[in-house]
Amino acid sequence: MLQQLMNLTNMLALSKNTDTARQVLSAYENLVLEHEGIQTLDNGACQMMYGAISLSEGNAKEAELHLLSAENIISKVMGTDNDYVKTVYLYLNNLYSRWQKPEQALAYKNEYLECSRQSQ
């Protein structure tokens, strides 16, 4: 069921129906927090999706909050050699590039590249 909720959230976000995407994601988050807890991959994925939606809406501060939370959770749960954390790094690079914070954008670009080298 969680995978279906995340898939629906993705489809809604891609179709720019962000209000409904947030509602579905909220149901996902409630299930995860109730049954799994805070420091779980599912919660990290949830935070990443909240960040992606906020980024698509141009809400940089909210996007940053959720993406940094996702980075923290995912790296604690799974380490940094996985596609989830790489995706977070790409979103943070995009956020900081758009937010005109080139030093932070470059730092996350380098984090992404380092993870990609380790995977090879």
Secondary structure, DSSP 8 states (H G I E B T S, - for coil): -HHHHHHHHHHHHHTT-HHHHHHHHHHHHHHHHHHT-SSSHHHHHHHHHHHHHHHHTT-HHHHHHHHHHHHHHHHHHH-SSSHHHHHHHHHHHHHHHHTT-HHHHHHHHHHHHHHHHHH-
